[in-house]
Amino acid sequence: MLTSKTPKLDLHGEELALVYSLVTEFINDNYKMGNTEIIIIHGKSTNIITNEVHNILKENKLVKKFYLNNWNLGETIVNLY
């Protein structure tokens, strides 16, 4: 369940070249801490960052599922194993 304490990674203003390492480290850290739900904020302008984030999530073995937040399309909600 999403709450104000759900871990969030905000990628606004980040360079595309850094997105892979930031997202991967965020997932690994939260998996180690036992968090099963996280939020990645990518914005909703050109979808360049969104597409990169979703490609990373598709390949990550710690990710159970992910989906855009229906109430805020600039966020992706990620469920970890």
Secondary structure as UniProt FT lines:
FT   TURN            4..5
FT   STRAND          8..10
FT   TURN            12..13
FT   HELIX           16..32
FT   TURN            33..34
FT   STRAND          37..41
FT   HELIX           48..59
FT   TURN            61..62
FT   STRAND          63..69
FT   TURN            70..71
FT   STRAND          72..80
//
